[in-house]
Amino acid sequence: MRRALVSLGLIVLALGVMSAPTSAQEDDPSPRFEGQLEDESGPAQGVRIVVTAVGDEIDDGEQEPFVAETVSDDEGAWEILLPDRRGTYAVELDVSTLPDGVALDDADAVRESSISQPGQVRVITFPLGGQELGGTSTFDQVAQATVNGVKLGLIIAMCSVGLSMIFGTTGLINFSHGELVTFGATLAWWLNTGSIEAGLIAAAALAVLGGCLLGGVIEKGIMAPLRRRRLGSFQFVVVTIGMSLVGRQLFQLWIGEGNLTYRQFQIQTPWEFGPIDITPRDLTIIAVSTIALIGVATVLQLTRLGKGMRAVSDNADLAASSGIAVNRVILSVWVSGAGLAALGGVFLGLSETVKFDMGFRLLLLMFAAVVLGGLGTAYGAMVGGLVIGIVTEVSTVWFEPELKFLWALLVLILVLLVRPQGILGTKERVG
């Protein structure tokens, strides 16, 4: 425990030193917003973009708030330089200037983003689609939505596995698991866009390691001492809710309330596979998530650690009497579960945006995946996550996108009415 705390402290200290402002800030380039407007037909030229300062935190003595605008060039690219000051800005796309036959894929033409470092670059994404998409066949729409659902489902599954394993081995319902997701996305964003400016792949790897370390610290520093005091399940639930609230407040103080993006891989030209369009970024998310889940399944099924998890899940006292180090198994579950949650957070931030409450908003879907698949079974969390993700996205073909979570939860209720233990629920609570 002491070594873990010392290591965490050294990492935080080192990162703080590297990110500390220097006396040469005047040499830093101006912060800016940039983006690229493109749909299936090609770049969108001449589209008006307006940036406006919002919030009381922006105050340089001027009477009027900062306002700037530009138009996209021949390649659909645009850029707006910002004053050297921290704050939140609203980036608006003027839909009246879009080319004929082109429209926003979503109704929100305004994006909010924050500047927290000198010379910071924010990539703002406005997904465009042609108006002719309304004539796309239902089969094509379902195929595209299914692929999107598989991506979302794999992210949910990866985040849910740790939640399920923790419940399976300790019986703990961890309401702070969503903050582990946010931690991974936020740390990766900070490493990628801050003064360190690490590549996204390196930032993601460090975020996963940070998530593993945080999971170990939570187990050794909080959960294990509380278990030794023989707290009841209700007290543990209250503790995790408190951790969730504290975590969200800390993330809000750290990154603000805006939607943040990574520096790389946000804007990509999709590959076409028949009726399906998929970007290399999304394909990578699907591939890496699949590999990670297969790795978890292999560990659970073929390793001593996996056998130990199943034994502790069945009967912790009997497992201890059989020579299994129960505390070490639980620590391994926390470390691996937190690492998977952090990786899922990175992918969620790459697929959408990074926000201080992103993990909390995903928590309901994670619980739904765990319950749908079967309480305490890691395999069930994988299957449940895929079902929730696919139903969520496919439902948008026929219903309003605002209702997509409703249908996923409705499927959860219907399945539990037929099979109360969940899809893969068994007496063995892990694996």
C-alpha positions in Angstrom: 0.0 0.0 0.0 2.8 2.4 1.0 4.6 1.7 -2.3 1.4 2.3 -4.3 0.8 5.6 -2.6 4.4 6.7 -3.1 4.3 5.8 -6.7 1.0 7.6 -7.2 2.4 10.7 -5.5 5.6 10.6 -7.6 3.5 10.3 -10.8 1.3 13.2 -9.8 4.3 15.3 -8.8 6.1 14.6 -12.1 3.0 15.4 -14.2 2.4 18.6 -12.2 6.0 19.7 -12.7 5.8 19.0 -16.4 2.6 20.9 -16.8 3.6 23.9 -14.7 3.6 27.2 -16.5 7.0 28.7 -17.5 8.2 32.2 -17.8 8.2 31.9 -21.6 4.5 31.7 -22.0 4.6 34.8 -24.2 6.3 32.6 -26.8 3.4 30.1 -26.9 1.2 30.3 -29.9 -2.4 31.6 -29.5 -5.0 29.0 -28.6 -7.4 28.1 -31.3 -10.4 26.2 -32.4 -10.3 24.2 -35.7 -12.2 21.7 -37.6 -13.1 20.1 -40.9 -16.5 20.0 -42.5 -17.1 17.1 -44.8 -19.8 14.7 -45.8 -20.1 11.9 -48.3 -20.0 14.3 -51.3 -16.8 16.0 -50.2 -15.7 19.1 -48.3 -18.3 21.8 -47.3 -16.9 25.1 -48.5 -18.0 28.6 -47.3 -19.7 27.5 -44.1 -19.8 30.2 -41.4 -18.5 29.4 -38.0 -18.9 31.8 -35.1 -17.1 31.6 -31.7 -18.4 33.6 -28.7 -17.0 33.8 -25.2 -19.4 32.6 -22.5 -19.3 32.6 -18.7 -18.1 35.1 -16.1 -14.7 33.6 -16.0 -13.6 35.4 -19.1 -12.7 38.9 -18.2 -10.0 40.9 -19.7 -11.4 44.4 -19.0 -13.3 44.6 -22.3 -16.8 45.9 -22.4 -17.9 43.5 -25.1 -17.4 39.7 -25.0 -15.0 38.0 -27.4 -16.7 37.2 -30.8 -14.9 35.9 -33.9 -16.1 34.2 -37.1 -14.7 32.5 -40.2 -15.8 30.4 -43.1 -14.5 27.0 -44.2 -12.0 26.9 -47.1 -12.0 24.8 -50.2 -11.0 21.7 -48.2 -13.7 22.3 -45.6 -11.1 23.3 -43.0 -11.6 26.3 -40.7 -9.6 27.9 -37.8 -10.3 30.7 -35.3 -7.6 32.1 -33.1 -8.5 32.9 -29.5 -7.2 35.4 -26.9 -4.6 34.1 -24.5 -7.0 33.6 -21.6 -8.8 30.7 -20.0 -12.5 30.3 -20.3 -15.4 28.6 -22.0 -16.4 29.4 -25.6 -19.5 28.6 -27.7 -18.8 27.4 -31.2 -21.8 27.8 -33.6 -22.2 26.5 -37.1 -24.5 28.7 -39.2 -26.8 26.1 -40.8 -28.1 28.6 -43.3 -24.6 28.6 -45.0 -24.4 24.9 -45.5 -24.3 23.8 -49.2 -27.5 22.6 -50.8 -28.4 19.0 -49.9 -26.2 19.0 -46.8 -27.4 19.2 -43.2 -26.2 18.5 -39.7 -26.5 14.9 -38.6 -27.7 16.1 -35.2 -29.9 19.0 -34.2 -27.2 20.8 -32.0 -25.4 23.4 -34.0 -23.6 24.8 -31.0 -20.7 23.2 -29.2 -19.1 24.4 -26.0 -15.4 23.9 -25.3 -13.0 25.3 -22.7 -9.5 26.7 -23.0 -7.3 26.0 -20.0 -3.7 26.1 -21.3 -1.7 28.6 -23.5 -1.5 27.5 -27.1 -4.2 24.9 -26.6 -5.8 23.5 -29.8 -9.4 22.3 -29.7 -10.8 20.2 -32.6 -14.6 20.9 -32.9 -16.6 18.3 -34.8 -19.8 19.0 -36.7 -21.0 15.8 -38.3 -22.6 16.4 -41.7 -24.9 14.3 -43.7 -26.7 14.8 -47.0 -30.4 15.4 -46.9 -30.8 12.5 -49.3 -30.1 10.2 -46.4 -33.8 10.3 -45.7 -34.2 8.1 -48.8 -31.8 5.5 -47.6 -33.3 2.1 -47.4 -34.3 0.8 -44.0 -31.9 -2.1 -44.4 -29.0 0.2 -44.9 -30.0 2.3 -41.9 -30.3 -0.8 -39.7 -26.9 -2.1 -40.9 -25.2 1.2 -40.1 -27.0 1.5 -36.7 -26.0 -2.1 -35.9 -22.3 -1.3 -36.4 -22.7 1.8 -34.3 -24.5 -0.3 -31.7 -21.7 -2.9 -31.6 -19.1 -0.1 -31.0 -21.2 1.4 -28.2 -22.0 -2.1 -26.8 -18.3 -3.1 -26.7 -17.5 0.1 -24.8 -20.4 -0.6 -22.3 -19.3 -4.2 -22.0 -15.7 -3.3 -21.3 -16.7 -0.8 -18.6 -19.3 -3.2 -17.1 -17.0 -6.2 -16.7 -15.1 -4.7 -13.8 -18.4 -3.6 -12.2 -19.7 -7.2 -12.5 -16.5 -8.8 -11.2 -16.4 -6.5 -8.2 -19.9 -7.5 -7.3 -19.2 -11.2 -8.0 -16.2 -11.3 -5.6 -17.2 -8.9 -2.9 -21.0 -8.4 -3.3 -20.3 -4.6 -3.6 -22.6 -2.5 -5.8 -20.1 0.2 -6.8 -21.9 3.4 -7.7 -18.6 5.2 -8.3 -17.6 2.9 -11.1 -18.7 5.6 -13.6 -16.0 7.9 -12.2 -13.4 5.4 -13.1 -14.6 5.7 -16.7 -14.4 9.5 -16.4 -10.9 9.3 -14.9 -9.5 7.3 -17.8 -11.0 9.7 -20.4 -10.0 12.8 -18.5 -6.4 11.7 -17.8 -5.9 10.7 -21.4 -7.3 14.1 -22.5 -5.0 15.9 -20.1 -1.9 14.0 -21.2 -2.8 14.5 -24.9 -3.8 18.2 -24.9 -1.9 19.7 -22.0 1.7 20.8 -21.8 2.9 17.3 -22.1 1.2 16.8 -25.5 1.6 13.0 -25.5 0.3 11.1 -28.4 -3.1 9.7 -27.9 -2.0 6.1 -28.0 0.7 6.8 -25.3 -1.9 8.9 -23.3 -4.4 6.1 -23.5 -1.8 3.6 -22.2 -0.8 5.9 -19.3 -4.5 6.4 -18.5 -5.1 2.7 -18.3 -2.1 2.3 -16.0 -3.4 5.2 -13.9 -6.8 3.6 -13.7 -5.2 0.3 -12.5 -3.3 2.2 -9.9 -6.3 4.1 -8.8 -8.3 0.9 -8.5 -5.6 -0.6 -6.3 -5.5 2.5 -4.1 -9.3 2.4 -3.6 -9.2 -1.2 -2.6 -6.2 -1.1 -0.3 -6.9 2.4 1.1 -10.7 2.4 1.4 -12.5 -0.9 0.8 -10.2 -3.4 2.5 -10.2 -1.4 5.8 -13.9 -1.0 5.7 -14.3 -4.8 5.2 -12.2 -5.4 8.2 -14.6 -3.3 10.2 -17.4 -5.5 8.9 -19.5 -2.8 7.5 -22.9 -3.8 6.1 -23.8 -3.7 2.4 -25.9 -0.5 2.9 -22.9 1.3 4.4 -20.7 0.3 1.5 -23.3 1.5 -1.0 -23.4 4.9 0.8 -19.6 5.1 0.6 -19.5 4.4 -3.1 -22.2 7.1 -3.7 -20.1 9.5 -1.7 -17.1 8.6 -3.8 -19.1 9.2 -6.9 -20.2 12.7 -5.8 -16.7 13.7 -4.8 -15.2 12.3 -8.0 -17.6 14.3 -10.2 -16.9 17.5 -8.3 -13.2 17.0 -8.7 -13.5 16.3 -12.4 -15.7 19.4 -12.8 -13.0 21.5 -11.1 -10.3 19.9 -13.2 -11.7 20.2 -16.7 -14.8 22.4 -16.4 -18.2 21.8 -17.8 -17.5 21.9 -21.5 -17.2 19.2 -24.1 -13.6 18.4 -24.7 -11.9 16.5 -27.6 -8.5 14.8 -28.1 -6.0 16.2 -30.5 -5.8 13.2 -32.8 -8.2 11.0 -34.7 -11.3 13.2 -34.3 -11.7 14.0 -38.0 -11.4 11.0 -40.3 -12.8 10.1 -43.7 -14.9 6.9 -43.3 -14.3 3.7 -45.2 -17.2 2.4 -47.1 -18.2 -1.3 -46.9 -21.4 -1.6 -48.8 -24.1 0.2 -46.9 -21.8 0.7 -43.9 -19.5 3.7 -43.3 -16.9 3.3 -40.6 -13.9 5.4 -39.8 -10.5 3.8 -38.9 -11.0 5.2 -35.4 -14.2 3.4 -34.9 -12.8 0.2 -36.4 -9.9 0.4 -34.0 -12.2 0.9 -31.0 -14.1 -2.2 -32.0 -11.0 -4.3 -32.6 -9.2 -3.3 -29.4 -12.3 -3.7 -27.3 -12.9 -7.1 -28.7 -9.3 -8.2 -28.0 -9.6 -6.8 -24.4 -12.8 -8.7 -23.7 -11.3 -11.9 -25.2 -8.3 -11.4 -23.0 -10.5 -11.1 -19.9 -12.4 -14.3 -20.9 -9.1 -16.1 -21.3 -7.9 -15.0 -17.9 -11.1 -16.0 -16.2 -11.2 -19.4 -17.8 -7.6 -20.6 -18.1 -5.5 -18.9 -15.4 -5.1 -19.4 -11.6 -6.4 -15.9 -11.1 -9.6 -16.7 -12.9 -10.1 -19.9 -10.9 -9.4 -17.9 -7.7 -12.1 -15.4 -8.7 -14.6 -18.1 -9.2 -13.7 -19.7 -6.0 -14.0 -16.5 -4.0 -17.3 -15.7 -5.7 -18.7 -19.1 -4.7 -17.5 -19.1 -1.1 -14.8 -16.7 0.2 -14.3 -18.5 3.5 -13.9 -21.9 1.8 -11.5 -20.4 -0.8 -9.4 -19.0 2.1 -9.3 -22.3 3.8 -8.2 -23.9 0.6 -5.1 -21.7 0.5 -6.4 -19.0 -1.9 -5.2 -15.5 -1.0 -8.7 -13.9 -1.0 -7.5 -10.3 -0.5 -5.0 -10.6 -3.3 -7.7 -11.9 -5.6 -10.0 -9.0 -4.7 -7.1 -6.5 -5.2 -6.6 -8.0 -8.7 -10.3 -7.6 -9.5 -10.2 -3.9 -8.5 -7.0 -3.3 -10.5 -8.2 -5.0 -13.6 -11.7 -3.7 -13.4 -10.6 -0.1 -13.0 -8.1 -0.5 -15.9 -10.8 -1.8 -18.2 -13.1 1.1 -17.1 -10.4 3.6 -17.8 -9.8 2.1 -21.3 -13.6 2.2 -21.9 -13.5 5.9 -20.9 -10.8 6.7 -23.4 -12.8 5.0 -26.2 -16.0 6.8 -25.1 -14.2 10.1 -25.2 -12.8 9.3 -28.6 -16.2 8.3 -29.9 -18.1 11.3 -28.4 -16.5 13.9 -26.2 -14.8 14.1 -22.8 -17.0 15.6 -20.1 -16.8 15.7 -16.3 -20.0 13.6 -15.9 -19.6 11.2 -18.8 -19.1 8.1 -16.7 -22.1 9.0 -14.5 -24.3 9.3 -17.6 -23.1 5.8 -18.7 -23.6 4.2 -15.3 -27.3 3.4 -15.9 -26.4 1.5 -19.0 -23.6 -0.3 -17.3 -26.0 -1.5 -14.5 -28.5 -2.5 -17.2 -25.8 -4.5 -19.0 -24.8 -6.3 -15.7 -28.4 -7.1 -14.7 -29.4 -8.1 -18.2 -26.4 -10.4 -18.6 -26.6 -11.9 -15.1 -25.5 -10.4 -11.8 -21.8 -11.2 -11.1 -21.0 -12.9 -14.3 -18.3 -11.3 -16.4 -19.5 -13.1 -19.6 -23.0 -11.9 -18.9 -21.8 -8.2 -18.7 -20.2 -8.6 -22.1 -23.4 -10.0 -23.6 -25.6 -7.5 -21.8 -23.4 -4.6 -22.9 -23.7 -5.7 -26.6 -27.4 -6.1 -26.4 -27.9 -2.7 -24.7 -25.6 -1.0 -27.2 -27.2 -2.5 -30.3 -30.8 -1.9 -29.1 -29.9 1.7 -28.2 -28.6 2.5 -31.7 -30.9 0.5 -33.8 -34.0 2.0 -32.2 -33.0 5.4 -33.7 -33.9 4.0 -37.1 -37.6 4.1 -36.2 -37.9 6.3 -33.1 -36.5 9.7 -32.0 -32.9 9.6 -30.8 -33.9 11.1 -27.5 -35.8 7.9 -26.7 -33.0 5.4 -27.5 -32.2 4.6 -23.9 -35.9 4.0 -23.2 -36.0 1.0 -25.6 -32.8 -0.5 -24.2 -34.3 -0.4 -20.6 -37.6 -1.8 -22.0 -35.7 -4.8 -23.4 -34.0 -5.2 -20.0 -37.4 -5.4 -18.3 -38.9 -7.8 -20.8 -35.9 -10.2 -20.6 -36.0 -10.2 -16.8 -39.7 -11.0 -16.9 -38.9 -14.2 -18.8 -35.5 -15.0 -17.3 -35.0 -13.2 -13.9 -31.4 -14.4 -13.5 -30.4 -12.7 -16.7 -29.2 -14.1 -20.0 -26.2 -15.9 -18.6 -27.0 -15.8 -14.9 -25.8 -19.0 -13.1 -24.9 -20.0 -9.6 -21.3 -19.1 -10.5 -21.1 -15.3 -10.2 -17.9 -14.8 -12.1 -17.2 -16.2 -15.5 
